Amino acid sequence: MTGTVLILGPSGKIGSHSARAFADAGWTVRPYRRGSDMTAAARGADVIVNGLNPSGYHDWARQIPAITTQVIAAAKAGGATVIIPGNIYNFGLAPGALTEDTPHRPNTRKGRIRVEMEEAYRASGVPTIILRAGNFIDPEGNGDIMSALIMRDLRKGHLSDAGDRTALQAYAYVPDWARAAVMLAERRESLARFEDVPFPGHAFTLVDLQEAVTDAVGRRVTIRPFPWWAIRLASPVWEMARELLEMRYLWSMPHRIGAAKFDRLLPEFEPTELRKVMLAGASVALGQDKIDPDQPVRTGALSILAD
């Protein structure tokens, strides 16, 4: 079942890959122009993908509720289903497998804002799908955490460790997330009015990533601590620094996204191969001609932690 999808934030990582995935599946894709009448843009749309997010966490307390109100009104006017990229901020400090049943106990301001946002969608009665994921990996960079933080100094030969390098972390390859969004949109009539769908993606440690990149580039890649001291010094005058510090705990919290519900809803979904996902950031950092994520890994080069 295809239709028309309105993409909010079409130039961002969620919006750009969603537009591509929906178009590939035969949907009519309508990009939203920021600042225009969203309700008018949503007329005739069957689905709205909400890829809008304030850049650099700027003014979340005001902007997230404003965006939420606008999207709900547009969806109500046109009868559209809204798909939102959820995150794990809602759970707070909750190591282990995160699922749709994990209690929402945010321990940060941004986590509380996200919980309130999701509750607003639930209370509105608008058909909503929260496709909840871990850290996004965009093979085109586009401000994802892999290129902006972890691989920031790969050309100098090292990865950046923002917390515990042995802690399992959940990652979502954005093209995979977008394909899953399409599949859920196409069976939206069979879903609940408000669906919280964990996107399992992949989970690996920074040490696992180090081994994969080392194998791919043919020389030892080291791990160095991320300069949190500099971020702390800058925090009184730099909003982004304050926002990063608030979420620092996540890098030391071992976690993954539970797959049971996702596998039940989309049993035919085939994720991109793990090594390609892990090396996507390296391809951006070093250039596509410097690394081949499709080249098979040498036996024994990876020791990915099992679920």
C-alpha positions in Angstrom: 0.0 0.0 0.0 1.6 3.2 -1.2 0.5 6.8 -1.1 1.8 10.3 -0.6 4.3 11.1 2.1 5.2 14.6 3.4 8.9 14.8 4.5 9.6 17.3 7.2 13.3 18.3 7.2 14.1 16.8 3.8 17.7 17.9 3.8 18.5 16.3 7.2 19.7 12.8 7.7 16.3 11.4 8.6 14.4 13.4 5.9 16.8 12.8 3.0 17.1 9.0 3.5 13.3 8.7 4.2 12.6 10.6 0.9 14.8 8.2 -1.0 13.4 5.1 0.7 9.7 6.1 0.1 10.5 7.1 -3.5 12.2 3.7 -4.1 9.1 2.0 -2.8 6.8 3.8 -5.3 5.4 6.6 -3.0 4.8 10.1 -4.1 7.3 12.2 -2.0 6.4 15.7 -1.0 9.3 17.7 0.7 8.2 20.3 3.2 9.7 23.8 2.9 10.5 25.1 6.3 8.5 28.2 7.2 5.6 27.4 4.8 2.1 26.4 5.9 2.5 22.8 7.1 -1.2 22.1 7.2 -1.6 23.1 3.6 1.5 21.0 2.7 -0.1 18.0 4.5 -3.3 18.1 2.5 -3.6 14.8 0.6 -0.7 13.2 2.5 -1.2 9.7 3.9 2.0 9.8 6.0 4.1 12.6 7.6 7.8 11.7 8.4 8.9 14.2 11.1 12.5 14.8 10.5 12.5 18.2 12.0 14.9 18.7 14.9 16.5 21.9 16.2 20.1 22.1 15.1 22.7 21.6 17.9 19.9 20.9 20.5 19.1 24.6 20.3 16.3 25.8 22.5 14.6 22.3 22.8 12.3 23.4 25.6 10.6 25.8 23.3 11.1 24.4 19.8 10.2 20.8 20.3 6.7 21.6 21.7 6.2 24.1 19.0 7.1 21.6 16.2 4.9 19.0 17.9 1.9 21.2 18.0 2.4 22.1 14.3 2.8 18.5 13.2 -0.3 17.3 15.1 -2.4 20.0 13.6 -1.2 19.2 10.1 -1.8 15.5 10.6 -5.3 16.0 12.1 -6.3 18.3 9.2 -5.3 15.7 6.6 -5.8 12.5 8.4 -2.2 11.5 8.1 -0.1 9.0 10.1 3.0 10.5 11.7 6.3 8.7 11.8 8.9 10.0 14.3 12.5 8.9 14.9 12.4 8.2 18.6 15.5 8.0 20.8 16.5 6.5 24.1 16.7 9.7 26.1 13.2 8.7 27.6 14.7 5.8 29.5 17.3 7.6 31.6 19.9 5.5 33.2 18.7 2.0 32.1 21.5 -0.3 31.1 20.6 -3.5 29.2 18.0 -4.3 26.5 15.7 -1.4 25.9 12.2 -2.3 24.6 8.7 -0.9 24.3 8.1 -2.0 27.9 11.1 -0.2 29.4 9.8 2.5 31.8 10.3 6.1 30.7 12.3 7.6 33.6 14.3 10.4 32.0 17.2 11.7 34.1 17.9 14.7 31.8 16.0 17.8 30.6 16.1 16.6 27.0 14.7 13.2 28.1 11.8 14.9 29.8 11.1 17.0 26.7 11.0 13.9 24.5 8.7 12.1 26.9 6.3 15.1 26.9 6.5 15.2 23.1 5.5 11.6 22.7 2.7 11.9 25.3 1.3 14.9 23.3 1.1 12.7 20.2 -0.5 9.9 22.1 -3.1 12.2 23.7 -3.8 13.9 20.3 -5.4 10.8 18.8 -3.2 11.2 15.7 -2.0 7.9 14.3 1.6 7.9 15.4 4.5 5.5 14.9 7.6 6.1 17.1 10.4 4.2 15.4 12.9 4.3 18.3 16.6 3.9 17.7 20.0 4.4 19.2 22.9 6.5 17.7 22.3 7.3 14.0 25.0 6.4 11.5 24.6 8.3 8.2 26.8 7.0 5.3 26.8 10.6 4.0 27.8 12.1 7.4 25.3 14.9 7.7 26.0 15.6 11.3 25.6 12.1 12.7 27.3 11.1 15.9 29.7 8.8 14.2 31.3 11.5 12.0 30.9 14.4 14.4 32.3 12.7 17.5 33.7 9.2 17.2 35.5 9.5 13.9 36.3 13.2 14.2 40.1 12.5 14.4 40.3 9.3 12.3 42.6 11.1 9.8 45.1 11.5 12.7 44.8 7.7 13.4 42.5 7.5 16.3 38.9 7.2 17.4 37.4 9.4 20.2 36.1 7.7 23.3 33.3 9.6 25.0 32.8 7.2 27.9 33.4 3.5 28.4 35.1 2.0 25.3 33.9 -1.5 26.3 30.2 -0.5 26.8 27.8 -1.9 24.2 26.1 0.9 22.3 23.0 0.8 20.1 23.3 2.2 16.6 20.9 2.7 13.7 22.0 2.9 10.1 19.8 5.7 8.7 19.0 4.0 5.3 17.9 0.9 7.3 15.7 3.0 9.6 14.2 4.7 6.6 13.4 1.4 4.9 11.7 0.2 8.1 9.7 3.4 8.2 8.4 2.7 4.7 7.5 -0.9 5.6 5.6 0.3 8.8 3.8 3.0 6.7 2.6 0.4 4.2 1.0 -1.6 7.0 -0.2 1.3 9.1 -3.8 0.2 9.0 -3.0 -2.9 11.0 -1.1 -1.0 13.7 -2.3 0.5 16.9 -3.3 4.2 17.0 0.0 4.9 18.9 2.8 2.4 18.2 6.2 2.4 20.0 8.4 0.3 17.8 12.0 -0.3 18.9 14.5 -0.4 16.0 17.2 -2.9 16.9 19.8 -1.8 14.4 23.2 -3.0 15.5 25.0 -2.9 18.8 28.8 -2.8 19.3 31.5 -1.4 21.5 34.1 1.2 20.6 36.7 -1.6 20.9 34.8 -3.6 18.3 34.7 -0.6 16.0 38.4 0.0 16.5 39.1 -3.6 15.4 36.9 -3.2 12.3 38.5 0.1 11.2 42.0 -1.2 11.9 41.3 -4.2 9.7 39.9 -2.0 7.0 42.6 0.6 6.8 45.5 -1.8 7.3 47.1 0.0 10.2 46.5 0.2 13.9 43.9 2.7 14.9 44.1 3.9 18.5 41.4 5.2 20.9 41.8 8.5 22.7 39.5 10.1 25.3 37.1 12.7 24.0 38.2 16.2 25.4 35.3 16.6 27.8 37.5 19.0 29.8 37.3 21.4 26.8 33.6 21.0 26.5 33.2 21.7 30.2 35.3 24.9 29.9 33.2 26.1 27.0 29.8 25.2 28.5 29.2 28.6 30.2 29.2 30.3 26.8 28.4 27.5 24.3 24.9 26.0 24.3 26.0 22.9 22.4 28.6 22.1 25.0 26.1 22.2 27.8 23.7 19.9 25.9 26.5 17.4 25.2 27.5 17.3 28.8 24.0 16.5 29.8 24.0 13.3 27.7 27.5 12.2 28.6 26.2 9.3 30.7 24.9 7.4 27.7 28.5 6.7 26.5 29.2 4.6 29.6 25.8 2.9 29.8 25.9 -0.5 28.1 22.7 -1.0 26.1 21.0 -2.3 23.0 17.6 -2.1 21.5 15.4 -5.2 21.9 14.3 -6.8 18.6 11.3 -8.9 19.5 8.5 -6.4 18.6 10.3 -5.2 15.5 10.9 -8.8 14.3 7.2 -9.6 14.9 6.0 -6.6 12.9 8.6 -6.8 10.1 9.8 -10.4 9.9 11.1 -9.9 6.4 13.3 -6.9 7.1 16.9 -7.4 6.2 19.4 -5.0 7.9 22.5 -3.8 6.2 25.5 -6.1 7.0 27.2 -5.1 10.3 30.7 -4.4 8.9 29.3 -2.0 6.3 27.4 -0.1 9.0 30.5 0.1 11.3 32.7 1.4 8.5 30.3 3.9 7.1 31.7 6.6 9.3 35.2 5.8 8.4 34.3 6.1 4.7 33.1 9.6 5.4 36.1 10.5 7.5 38.7 9.1 5.2 37.0 9.4 1.8 35.2 6.6 -0.1 38.4 5.9 -2.1 40.3 5.1 1.1 38.2 2.3 2.5 35.9 -0.4 1.1 33.2 -1.3 3.6 32.1 -4.1 1.3 35.4 -5.9 1.5 35.1 -9.0 3.7 36.7 -8.8 7.1 39.6 -11.1 7.9 38.7 -14.1 10.1 39.0 -13.3 13.7 39.3 -9.5 13.2 36.0 -8.8 15.0 34.5 -10.0 18.3 31.1 -8.5 18.3 29.3 -8.9 21.6 26.3 -11.2 21.3 22.8 -10.3 22.3 
